[in-house]
Amino acid sequence: MVFPKESKDWNYETAISSVEEMIQKIESGDLPLETVFSQFELAVEQVNQCEQFLNQGMGKMNLMIETLEDCEEEF
């Protein structure tokens, strides 16, 4: 699996759009079962990458908030 930091071309919005597209294809009922399984696997990988991206962003934001709070305490 390629994690967001490892790929310069990875984009959160594109990943979400891709997952939504895969879900629509799966829900259409027109795909062979084997394709449904592979599309589902890809969708789960994309969702995991999105979750990792969001967790990394939240961690950075929390660190910045702590830094700001520490600066305010010094004044």
N, C-alpha and C positions, 0 to 999 in steps of 0.2 A: 504494500500500500504506500502511496506517495502522500506524505504529510504536507500541509500547506506551506510550511517554511522551506521544504525541499524543492518546491516547484515555483519558479518565478511567474509562470503563466496561470497559476491557480488563482481563482477569484471566487469569493463567497457568493456573490449574486449569481454568477454563472453556474456554480455548483447547485444552488437551490433551484434554479430554473431547470437544470438537467434532471434533478430528482423529480420535480413536478412532471416533467415530460415523461420520465420512465413510469411514474405512477399512472399517468393517463393511459399509456400503452398497455400496462398490466391490467388496468381496470376495463379496458375495451373488450377484453375477452377474445380478441382476434389473434393473439400470439400462441404459438405452440408452447406446451408446458415447459420444455427445456429452456426456451427463450425467457419465459416468465421467471424461472429460477435465476438465470444469469442476470436479467435486468434487476431483479430484487437484490441480488448480491452487490451489484454496482451501486444501486441506490443506497444500500446500507453503508458501503464504504464512503460514499459522498457525504452522507449524514454524519458519519463519524469524523470526517475531516472538518466539516462545518462546526461540529461541537468542539473539536480541539481548537479551531481558530477562535471561536467565541470565548473559550476558557482562557486562552492566551491573552486575548484582548482585555478580558475582565481582570486578569492578574496584573497586567500593566496599569490599568486604570486604578486598581486598588493601591498599587505601589505609589502612583502619582498622588493619590488622595492622601495617603499616609505622609508622603513627603511634604505636601502643602500644610497638613495639620501640624507637622513638626516645626515648620517654618513659622506658622502662626503662634505657636507656643513660645518661640524664642523672642517674639516681639512683645 
